[in-house]
Every structure is written in structure tokens, then in C-alpha cells.
Amino acid sequence: MSPAIQMKSITKTFPGVLANDKIDFIVEKGEIHGLLGENGAGKTVLMSILYGLFQPDEGQIYVNEKQVTMDSPATAIGLGIGMVHQHFMLVPSLTVAENVILGREPTKDKVLLDMDKTLKDVKASCERYNLEVDLKAPIYTLPVGVQQRVEILKALYRGADILILDEPTSVLTPQEAAELFRAARALKDQGKTVVFISHKLREVLWICDRITVLKRGKVVGTVRVEDTDLGELAKMMVGREVIYRFEKKPINGREVVLKVASLKALDDRGLPALKGIDLEVYASEILGVAGVEGNGQSELVETLTGLRKSTEGRILLNNTEITAASPEERIRLGISHVPEDRHKRGLIPDFSVMENLILGSHNRPPFARQGVILDYKETSSYARKLIDDFSIRTQSEETSVRHLSGGTQQRVVLARELSREPKLIIASQPTRGLDVGATEFVRNKIVEMRDHGCAVLLISADLDEIWALSDRIAVMYEGKVVAVRNPQETNEEEIGLLMAGGKSG
């Protein structure tokens, strides 16, 4: 089989960073090729060079065995290369069809948009590639998984034979990821070539034919899926064995830390999101909440942390009613919150590491005098200790959080929330978007807090994470907890059925 892509000795340097170091990368025609590596390994930079977003400092690129100069995305598209970025490039107010043809609009009399031809052409592409989507729906009304399908359709409509998918499952539910995998295999069956950028080992083993591993800008090796396994890939990525099973201490006693009774709340549109939630979380326990995203998990977290008002029901922390308490009061009473979106709810990007590490406690001793005067010496010393304890990779406590990697930013959030000695930790999607090394670190910290007596409410779209960490699993569906199971007494089939609204036997 002849190569669709050959990249030889590709080198790319940014100020202070050698992103790609003499990389050789070959993708055969008609294969799904995984590009695996931790955050910062150079994966996206390499593919951005192939797509013409960056120009290499050194090296050559061959497409279908012909040497090319990839000076812009337009050149790449002209050569049959399409790229679906991690952060979608869609116009929210336009419809699916309008986004797909944007820049290549069929016109009447060379002036007016020919909407009939637009719909006909895009519908034909949908049928050809088996990518079903409502062509007249505005993008902002669509779930994330469907928006991604539109991005793929847009690339294929422009004639892509080589499709680059950059971290395509980072914002998808397990069900949406499964749909993406089916679409990728269907494209392969039609002779398309797919490059699948990821830092998730299980998914590249599921979907890819071969896998190339990058580490610190260099190629560690390329392996066939049938010749490797999870352990070997992890060792290639991280340079050591990675823990996937976590030993937990036995639970002593059944002290209820969090009690939620008949809790109801509305979503942002004023519609019922929580429809009578009942649950309890005990000390030294991780209660995992499983469910397809959009079934009330986000609203549950916001209501428990005081960011959303409940309409009915009660919330008790160690038998103290906190239903009407403010977010600040809940922090003081012992609730720590690891939010699902660290940029929106967890950090202030333009603040320093030190300032972010004391958020929520910044207006009281030992960090402030009279509630307004920052004790710089005390705060700086505290920040340096947390930087050391949580291995936060930063030049100093004065560095802006904006300049840290995603995994390092998450360590800042964890350091702040876990160092408060909380009674209850509410961790929502705590490892989303993190590489395997950072994921292992976060999960270890959560188990460590549980073993020290904390109650942990873990909300995650990653079922592997739920199984690995939870002492009990609560399943949410349409704003209700429909079942609570012991992981030792259930299986993924039953949990999946409950997540989809079915009933277990």
C-alpha cells in the first residue's frame, strides 16, 4: 500500500519551545492512523504543519508521493486534506447547510445564494458519507456530537480524502464517541485516510490500525494495534507504568456527609432540570454519578455549590441545612468544587498562580487582613508549598495561569480545592481534556482525599473513570437518580441500559 502522507525530518520551534524535533511520520492510504502523546508532545503542531497553519523550520512533506509546499490551509484543502479542530470552526447563527458550503457557496446569476442547490448538494454528501444531520438547523441548537459531524461533513464536502481529527472525543459523551468511531470506520471503508490525534489510549486501540507515539516533540515509535496493548502505549507516552486500578481503604462507618432530599431546579431556559433528586454521600466514599450529559448533572452540581437556586427540596451538609446558603458560605462549611469547565468556573486566566490558589479564601486570614489587605508574604509562601505538593509546573507563583498547560491548570484547581481540608468534594469531569499522566495524578488525589475521610461526589462522562474510582454508582436520567448500584454487583451493560432510560432486570 502506498503512503498518503510522508513527513520527513519535520522541525518546528516556537520561542523557547522545540515543538517538533526531526519528526518522520508516514500514513498509508486507507488507514486510520493514531497520533498519540501527552499534552505538549507536539501532535497538534505536527498536524497543523500538514494542514498549512504553520510552516516547518526544516523538513519535507509529501502527499500521495509528491513533494508539496504546504503554505496555507487553502493549499492543503486543494490537495485533499481536511482538518477537524478540537475547538470547532462553525458559525453558530448559520444553519448546518450554510456552514458546510461557507466559502464555496452555489449562486444564482453569480450573485444570490442558490439555497435549493445548497440543500441538494449537502444532502448528497450526507447520504454519500452516512452522516445524518438536520441541514436547516442552526448550529447553536445542536449537541456537541452533531456539531462535530458537521465539521467532518464540511471537510468532506470540500473534497478531503485525508481527514485529520484533532482530539475528536474530548467533548463527546461515550455514545457520541461511539458514533464518531462508526463514522471513521465508514470513511475508511470508502477509501478515505484518517489521522486520529489523541491522548486517550483506549480509544486509539479501538479505532486505529497503526499508532505513532510522540513524546517531547520526538517520535518514540510506530506500532500496529494488534502488536501492542494499553501498558506498552502508556509506557511509550509517559516513560513508566501507569496505574489504572486504584487501591482504596475500607469504609469505616456510614456517616452521612451530604444528604439531598426531593431536590428540584430549573435549567437556563426555565424548564425542569432536576425533578426530585434523592441521594446520600458518606464520609470516606466516592459516589460516582453516571449518565449521558444533559440529564441534569450540571444543574445538580450548580445547585449543590450554590451557583443555581433550587425550587424545592433540601440540601444538608453534616446535618446542617445549606439549601439557601451562598457559594461562599458553602466553601466555609467545607464544600470544595472542581468544576467541569476550569476556564469558566475554576480559574481567572489573567491572575497569577498564587492569586488563583487562594480564590475563595482570599478575603480572610491568613491571606488577608481586615478582609481587604493581602498578606503577600504569607500568600506567596502558601502558594510555593502547594506548587511543590501538587507538582505544578510553573516558573514561579507569579506566572499567569493563562500560560500554563491544561493539565497544569487543573493541578492549580485541585491544589486550591483539596488544600482547604474539605468535608465534601464535588468533582465534575475532573480529568476531561487531560493526558494520561495528568489523569492518573488527578484520580490518585481524589482517592487520597477519600481515604482521609472526605466524601466525594464524582460526576463524569467517562465510564472508565466511574468504574475505576466509585464505591457506589448513581445513574441519572432526565433529571432523576434512577438507580444506585454497587460496582461489584452490576456491569457496564446494566449501567448503560439505565443511562439510556431502560430498566435493569
C-alpha positions as CSV (number, residue, x, y, z in Angstrom):
1,M,0.0,0.0,0.0
2,S,1.4,3.4,-0.9
3,P,1.6,6.3,1.5
4,A,-0.9,9.1,1.6
5,I,1.3,11.3,3.7
6,Q,5.1,11.4,4.3
7,M,6.6,13.9,6.6
8,K,10.4,13.8,6.8
9,S,12.6,15.4,9.4
10,I,9.9,18.0,10.4
11,T,11.3,20.5,12.8
12,K,9.3,23.4,14.3
13,T,10.5,25.8,17.0
14,F,8.5,28.4,18.9
15,P,10.1,30.9,21.3
16,G,11.7,28.8,24.0
17,V,10.0,25.6,22.8
18,L,11.2,22.9,20.4
19,A,7.7,21.6,19.4
20,N,8.8,19.1,16.7
21,D,12.3,17.6,16.5
22,K,13.2,16.0,13.2
23,I,9.9,14.0,13.1
24,D,9.3,11.3,10.4
25,F,5.7,10.4,10.0
26,I,4.1,8.1,7.4
27,V,0.4,7.4,6.9
28,E,-0.7,4.7,4.5
29,K,-3.7,5.2,2.2
30,G,-7.0,3.9,3.5
31,E,-5.9,3.5,7.2
32,I,-6.9,5.1,10.5
33,H,-3.6,6.2,12.0
34,G,-3.4,7.3,15.6
35,L,-1.1,10.1,16.7
36,L,-0.7,9.6,20.4
37,G,1.1,11.7,23.0
38,E,0.6,13.7,26.2
39,N,-0.4,17.3,26.1
40,G,2.5,19.3,24.7
41,A,4.1,16.3,22.9
42,G,3.8,18.1,19.5
43,K,0.8,16.2,18.0
44,T,-1.3,19.2,17.0
45,V,1.7,21.3,15.9
46,L,2.7,18.5,13.5
47,M,-0.8,18.2,12.0
48,S,-1.1,22.0,11.8
49,I,2.0,21.9,9.7
50,L,0.5,19.3,7.4
51,Y,-2.7,21.5,7.2
52,G,-0.7,24.6,6.3
53,L,-1.4,26.5,9.6
54,F,2.3,26.6,10.4
55,Q,5.3,26.3,8.2
56,P,8.2,24.0,9.3
57,D,11.6,25.3,10.0
58,E,13.1,22.2,8.4
59,G,11.8,19.1,6.6
60,Q,9.8,17.9,3.6
61,I,6.1,17.0,3.1
62,Y,4.8,14.5,0.5
63,V,1.2,14.0,-0.3
64,N,0.4,10.9,-2.4
65,E,4.2,10.6,-3.0
66,K,4.5,14.1,-4.5
67,Q,6.6,16.7,-2.6
68,V,4.5,19.8,-1.7
69,T,4.9,23.2,-0.1
70,M,2.1,23.5,2.5
71,D,1.9,27.3,2.7
72,S,-1.7,27.6,3.7
73,P,-4.9,25.7,4.6
74,A,-6.2,26.5,1.1
75,T,-3.3,24.6,-0.3
76,A,-4.0,21.7,2.0
77,I,-7.7,21.7,1.0
78,G,-6.7,21.8,-2.6
79,L,-4.6,18.7,-2.1
80,G,-7.5,16.8,-0.5
81,I,-6.6,17.4,3.2
82,G,-9.3,18.4,5.8
83,M,-8.9,19.1,9.5
84,V,-11.5,19.0,12.2
85,H,-10.1,21.1,15.0
86,Q,-10.6,20.4,18.8
87,H,-12.4,23.7,19.1
88,F,-15.0,23.8,16.3
89,M,-14.8,26.4,13.5
90,L,-18.5,26.8,12.9
91,V,-20.7,30.0,12.8
92,P,-23.3,29.4,15.5
93,S,-26.0,31.5,13.9
94,L,-25.9,29.8,10.5
95,T,-27.6,26.6,9.6
96,V,-25.8,23.3,9.0
97,A,-26.0,23.6,5.2
98,E,-24.8,27.2,5.3
99,N,-21.7,26.2,7.4
100,V,-20.9,23.3,5.1
101,I,-20.9,25.4,1.9
102,L,-19.3,28.6,3.5
103,G,-16.6,29.8,1.1
104,R,-17.9,27.7,-1.7
105,E,-21.5,29.0,-2.0
106,P,-23.5,28.0,-5.1
107,T,-25.0,31.1,-6.6
108,K,-27.7,32.2,-9.0
109,D,-26.6,34.7,-11.6
110,K,-23.2,34.8,-9.7
111,V,-24.8,37.0,-7.0
112,L,-27.6,35.3,-5.0
113,L,-27.1,32.2,-2.9
114,D,-28.8,29.2,-4.6
115,M,-30.4,27.6,-1.5
116,D,-32.0,24.8,-3.4
117,K,-28.7,23.7,-4.9
118,T,-27.1,24.1,-1.5
119,L,-29.5,21.8,0.2
120,K,-29.3,19.3,-2.7
121,D,-25.5,19.2,-2.7
122,V,-25.1,19.0,1.1
123,K,-27.8,16.3,1.3
124,A,-26.0,14.3,-1.3
125,S,-22.8,14.5,0.8
126,C,-24.7,13.4,3.9
127,E,-26.0,10.3,2.1
128,R,-22.7,9.5,0.5
129,Y,-20.8,9.5,3.8
130,N,-23.7,8.3,6.0
131,L,-23.6,11.5,8.2
132,E,-27.2,12.2,9.1
133,V,-28.0,15.8,10.3
134,D,-30.8,18.3,10.0
135,L,-29.5,20.6,7.3
136,K,-31.8,23.5,8.2
137,A,-31.0,23.6,12.0
138,P,-28.9,26.5,13.3
139,I,-25.6,25.3,14.7
140,Y,-26.2,26.8,18.2
141,T,-29.2,24.4,18.6
142,L,-27.2,21.2,18.0
143,P,-25.4,19.0,20.6
144,V,-21.7,18.9,20.5
145,G,-21.5,15.5,18.9
146,V,-23.7,16.6,16.0
147,Q,-21.6,19.8,15.6
148,Q,-18.6,17.6,15.2
149,R,-20.4,15.7,12.5
150,V,-21.0,19.0,10.7
151,E,-17.3,19.7,10.8
152,I,-16.5,16.3,9.3
153,L,-19.2,16.9,6.6
154,K,-17.7,20.3,5.8
155,A,-14.3,18.8,5.2
156,L,-15.6,16.0,3.0
157,Y,-17.8,18.4,1.0
158,R,-14.5,20.3,0.2
159,G,-13.1,17.1,-1.3
160,A,-11.0,15.8,1.6
161,D,-9.5,12.3,1.1
162,I,-7.2,12.7,4.1
163,L,-9.1,13.7,7.3
164,I,-7.3,15.0,10.4
165,L,-9.3,14.7,13.6
166,D,-7.7,16.7,16.5
167,E,-8.7,15.3,19.9
168,P,-12.2,14.5,18.5
169,T,-13.6,12.9,21.6
170,S,-12.5,15.5,24.2
171,V,-16.0,17.0,24.4
172,L,-18.1,13.9,23.5
173,T,-20.2,11.5,25.6
174,P,-19.4,7.8,25.3
175,Q,-22.4,7.4,23.0
176,E,-21.3,10.3,20.8
177,A,-17.7,8.9,20.7
178,A,-19.1,5.5,19.6
179,E,-21.0,7.3,16.7
180,L,-17.8,9.1,15.7
181,F,-15.9,5.8,15.6
182,R,-18.5,4.2,13.4
183,A,-18.3,7.3,11.1
184,A,-14.5,7.0,10.9
185,R,-14.6,3.3,10.0
186,A,-17.2,4.0,7.4
187,L,-14.9,6.6,5.8
188,K,-12.1,4.1,5.9
189,D,-14.3,1.6,4.1
190,Q,-14.8,4.2,1.4
191,G,-11.1,4.6,0.9
192,K,-10.5,7.7,3.0
193,T,-7.4,8.1,5.2
194,V,-7.9,9.3,8.7
195,V,-5.3,10.7,11.2
196,F,-6.7,10.5,14.7
197,I,-4.9,12.8,17.2
198,S,-5.5,11.7,20.8
199,H,-4.0,11.3,24.3
200,K,-6.6,8.6,25.2
201,L,-5.0,5.1,24.9
202,R,-8.2,3.0,24.9
203,E,-9.8,4.9,22.0
204,V,-6.8,4.7,19.7
205,L,-6.7,0.9,20.4
206,W,-10.3,0.7,19.5
207,I,-10.3,2.7,16.3
208,C,-6.8,2.8,14.7
209,D,-4.8,0.4,12.5
210,R,-1.4,1.8,13.5
211,I,-0.3,4.3,16.2
212,T,2.6,6.7,16.2
213,V,3.6,7.9,19.7
214,L,5.2,11.3,20.3
215,K,7.0,12.5,23.4
216,R,8.5,15.9,23.9
217,G,8.5,16.6,20.2
218,K,10.1,13.4,19.1
219,V,8.8,10.1,17.7
220,V,9.0,7.3,20.2
221,G,7.8,4.7,17.8
222,T,5.1,3.4,15.5
223,V,3.2,0.2,16.3
224,R,0.4,-1.9,14.8
225,V,-2.6,-2.1,17.1
226,E,-2.6,-5.9,17.1
227,D,1.0,-5.9,18.3
228,T,0.6,-3.6,21.3
229,D,-1.5,-3.0,24.4
230,L,-2.6,-0.4,26.9
231,G,0.5,-0.9,29.1
232,E,3.0,-0.6,26.3
233,L,1.4,2.5,24.9
234,A,1.3,4.1,28.3
235,K,5.0,3.4,28.8
236,M,5.9,4.8,25.4
237,M,3.9,8.0,26.2
238,V,4.9,8.6,29.8
239,G,8.1,6.6,30.1
240,R,6.8,4.5,33.0
241,E,4.0,2.2,34.1
242,V,0.6,3.9,34.5
243,I,-1.9,3.0,37.2
244,Y,-5.4,2.1,36.1
245,R,-6.7,0.4,39.2
246,F,-6.7,2.3,42.5
247,E,-6.5,0.6,45.9
248,K,-8.9,2.2,48.4
249,K,-9.1,1.8,52.1
250,P,-12.2,0.0,53.6
251,I,-15.0,2.4,54.5
252,N,-15.3,2.7,58.3
253,G,-18.8,3.6,59.5
254,R,-21.6,5.2,57.5
255,E,-21.5,8.9,58.5
256,V,-23.7,10.8,56.1
257,V,-21.9,14.0,54.9
258,L,-24.2,15.1,52.1
259,K,-28.0,14.4,52.1
260,V,-30.1,15.6,49.2
261,A,-33.9,15.2,49.5
262,S,-36.5,15.8,46.8
263,L,-34.3,18.4,45.1
264,K,-35.8,20.3,42.2
265,A,-34.3,23.1,40.0
266,L,-34.8,24.7,36.6
267,D,-32.4,25.0,33.7
268,D,-31.3,28.2,32.0
269,R,-34.5,28.1,29.8
270,G,-36.7,27.9,32.9
271,L,-37.6,24.2,32.2
272,P,-37.3,21.5,34.9
273,A,-33.8,20.1,35.1
274,L,-33.8,18.4,38.5
275,K,-37.0,16.5,39.2
276,G,-36.8,15.3,42.7
277,I,-33.2,14.2,43.4
278,D,-32.6,12.0,46.4
279,L,-29.1,10.9,47.3
280,E,-26.6,10.5,50.2
281,V,-22.8,10.6,50.2
282,Y,-20.9,9.1,53.1
283,A,-17.6,10.0,54.6
284,S,-14.7,8.1,53.0
285,E,-16.8,7.3,50.0
286,I,-16.7,8.2,46.3
287,L,-20.2,8.3,44.9
288,G,-19.9,8.3,41.1
289,V,-22.7,9.8,39.0
290,A,-23.1,8.2,35.6
291,G,-25.3,9.4,32.8
292,V,-25.4,10.8,29.3
293,E,-24.6,14.5,29.5
294,G,-27.6,16.8,29.6
295,N,-29.6,14.7,32.0
296,G,-29.3,17.2,34.9
297,Q,-25.7,16.6,36.1
298,S,-24.5,20.1,35.5
299,E,-27.6,21.6,37.2
300,L,-27.1,19.2,40.2
301,V,-23.5,20.4,40.6
302,E,-24.5,24.1,40.4
303,T,-27.4,23.6,42.8
304,L,-25.2,21.8,45.4
305,T,-22.5,24.5,45.2
306,G,-24.9,27.4,45.4
307,L,-24.5,28.6,41.8
308,R,-28.1,27.8,40.9
309,K,-31.2,28.2,43.2
310,S,-33.3,25.2,43.9
311,T,-37.1,25.4,43.6
312,E,-37.9,22.6,46.0
313,G,-36.2,20.2,48.3
314,R,-33.4,20.3,50.9
315,I,-29.6,20.0,51.0
316,L,-27.9,19.1,54.2
317,L,-24.2,19.0,55.0
318,N,-23.3,17.1,58.1
319,N,-27.0,17.6,59.2
320,T,-26.8,21.4,58.7
321,E,-29.3,22.8,56.3
322,I,-27.5,24.7,53.5
323,T,-30.3,24.9,50.9
324,A,-30.3,28.7,50.9
325,A,-26.6,29.2,51.7
326,S,-24.4,31.3,49.3
327,P,-21.4,29.7,47.5
328,E,-19.1,31.5,49.9
329,E,-20.9,30.1,52.9
330,R,-20.7,26.6,51.4
331,I,-17.0,26.9,51.0
332,R,-16.6,27.9,54.6
333,L,-18.7,25.0,55.7
334,G,-16.4,22.6,53.9
335,I,-17.5,22.1,50.3
336,S,-14.8,22.1,47.6
337,H,-15.8,22.2,44.0
338,V,-13.7,21.0,41.0
339,P,-15.8,22.4,38.1
340,E,-16.3,20.8,34.7
341,D,-15.1,23.9,32.9
342,R,-11.9,25.1,34.6
343,H,-11.7,28.2,32.4
344,K,-15.2,29.4,33.1
345,R,-15.6,28.4,36.7
346,G,-12.3,27.3,38.1
347,L,-9.7,29.9,37.2
348,I,-9.2,33.6,36.4
349,P,-6.7,33.2,33.4
350,D,-5.1,36.6,33.8
351,F,-4.5,36.1,37.5
352,S,-1.2,34.6,38.8
353,V,-0.9,31.0,40.0
354,M,-0.7,32.5,43.6
355,E,-3.9,34.5,43.2
356,N,-5.8,31.5,41.8
357,L,-4.6,29.3,44.6
358,I,-6.3,31.5,47.2
359,L,-9.5,32.3,45.4
360,G,-12.5,31.7,47.7
361,S,-10.3,32.3,50.7
362,H,-8.6,35.5,49.6
363,N,-10.6,37.8,51.9
364,R,-9.9,36.1,55.2
365,P,-6.9,35.1,57.3
366,P,-4.2,34.1,56.8
367,F,-4.3,35.6,53.3
368,A,-5.9,38.9,54.1
369,R,-6.1,41.4,57.0
370,Q,-9.4,43.3,57.6
371,G,-10.7,41.4,54.6
372,V,-9.0,43.6,52.0
373,I,-5.3,43.8,52.6
374,L,-3.4,40.9,51.0
375,D,-0.6,39.4,53.2
376,Y,1.8,38.9,50.3
377,K,4.5,37.1,52.3
378,E,2.0,34.6,53.8
379,T,0.2,34.1,50.5
380,S,3.4,33.6,48.5
381,S,4.8,31.1,51.0
382,Y,1.5,29.2,50.9
383,A,1.5,29.2,47.1
384,R,5.0,27.9,46.8
385,K,4.1,25.0,49.2
386,L,1.2,24.0,47.0
387,I,3.2,24.3,43.9
388,D,5.7,21.8,45.4
389,D,3.0,19.5,46.9
390,F,1.0,19.2,43.7
391,S,3.9,19.3,41.3
392,I,2.6,22.4,39.5
393,R,4.9,23.1,36.5
394,T,5.3,26.8,36.6
395,Q,8.3,29.2,36.6
396,S,7.0,30.9,39.7
397,E,3.9,31.6,41.7
398,E,3.7,34.9,39.9
399,T,3.2,33.3,36.5
400,S,-0.1,34.0,34.8
401,V,-2.3,30.9,34.8
402,R,-3.1,31.6,31.1
403,H,0.4,30.5,30.2
404,L,0.1,27.0,31.8
405,S,-0.8,23.8,30.0
406,G,-4.3,22.4,30.6
407,G,-3.1,19.7,32.9
408,T,-1.1,22.2,35.0
409,Q,-4.1,24.5,35.2
410,Q,-6.1,21.5,36.5
411,R,-3.5,20.9,39.2
412,V,-3.9,24.6,40.3
413,V,-7.6,24.0,40.7
414,L,-7.1,20.7,42.6
415,A,-4.4,22.2,44.8
416,R,-6.7,25.1,45.8
417,E,-9.8,22.9,46.4
418,L,-8.2,20.0,48.1
419,S,-5.9,22.0,50.4
420,R,-8.9,23.6,52.2
421,E,-9.4,20.3,54.1
422,P,-13.0,19.9,52.8
423,K,-15.7,17.7,54.2
424,L,-17.2,17.2,50.7
425,I,-15.6,17.4,47.3
426,I,-17.8,17.8,44.3
427,A,-15.6,16.9,41.3
428,S,-17.3,17.4,37.9
429,Q,-15.5,15.9,34.8
430,P,-12.1,16.3,36.7
431,T,-10.0,14.7,34.0
432,R,-11.7,16.0,30.9
433,G,-9.1,17.0,28.3
434,L,-6.1,15.8,30.3
435,D,-3.4,13.4,29.1
436,V,-2.8,10.0,30.7
437,G,-0.2,11.3,33.2
438,A,-2.3,14.2,34.4
439,T,-5.4,11.9,34.6
440,E,-3.5,9.4,36.8
441,F,-2.4,12.3,39.1
442,V,-6.0,13.7,39.5
443,R,-7.5,10.3,40.2
444,N,-4.9,9.5,42.7
445,K,-5.6,12.7,44.6
446,I,-9.3,12.1,44.6
447,V,-8.8,8.6,46.1
448,E,-6.3,10.0,48.6
449,M,-8.8,12.6,49.8
450,R,-11.5,9.8,50.1
451,D,-9.1,7.7,52.2
452,H,-8.5,10.7,54.5
453,G,-12.2,10.8,55.3
454,C,-13.6,13.1,52.6
455,A,-17.0,12.4,51.0
456,V,-16.6,12.7,47.2
457,L,-19.4,13.3,44.6
458,L,-17.8,12.4,41.3
459,I,-19.7,13.4,38.1
460,S,-18.0,12.1,35.0
461,A,-19.0,11.2,31.4
462,D,-16.0,8.8,31.3
463,L,-17.5,5.4,32.4
464,D,-14.0,4.0,32.8
465,E,-13.4,6.7,35.4
466,I,-16.6,5.9,37.2
467,W,-15.7,2.2,37.4
468,A,-12.2,2.9,38.5
469,L,-12.9,5.3,41.4
470,S,-16.5,4.8,42.7
471,D,-17.6,2.9,45.8
472,R,-21.2,3.3,44.6
473,I,-22.6,4.4,41.3
474,A,-25.7,6.6,40.9
475,V,-27.3,6.8,37.5
476,M,-29.1,10.0,36.3
477,Y,-31.6,10.1,33.6
478,E,-33.9,13.0,32.7
479,G,-33.3,14.9,36.0
480,K,-33.7,12.0,38.3
481,V,-31.5,9.4,40.1
482,V,-33.0,6.3,38.6
483,A,-30.7,3.8,40.4
484,V,-27.8,3.4,42.8
485,R,-25.6,0.4,42.3
486,N,-22.5,-1.3,43.9
487,P,-19.9,-1.7,41.2
488,Q,-19.2,-5.2,42.3
489,E,-22.9,-6.1,41.9
490,T,-23.5,-4.7,38.4
491,N,-21.9,-4.4,35.0
492,E,-21.5,-1.9,32.2
493,E,-24.4,-3.4,30.3
494,E,-26.8,-2.7,33.1
495,I,-25.4,0.8,33.8
496,G,-25.6,1.6,30.1
497,L,-29.2,0.5,29.9
498,L,-30.1,2.7,32.9
499,M,-28.3,5.6,31.3
500,A,-30.5,5.2,28.2
501,G,-33.7,5.2,30.3
502,G,-34.2,1.5,30.3
503,K,-34.8,-0.7,33.3
504,S,-32.4,-3.3,34.6
505,G,-33.6,-6.9,35.2
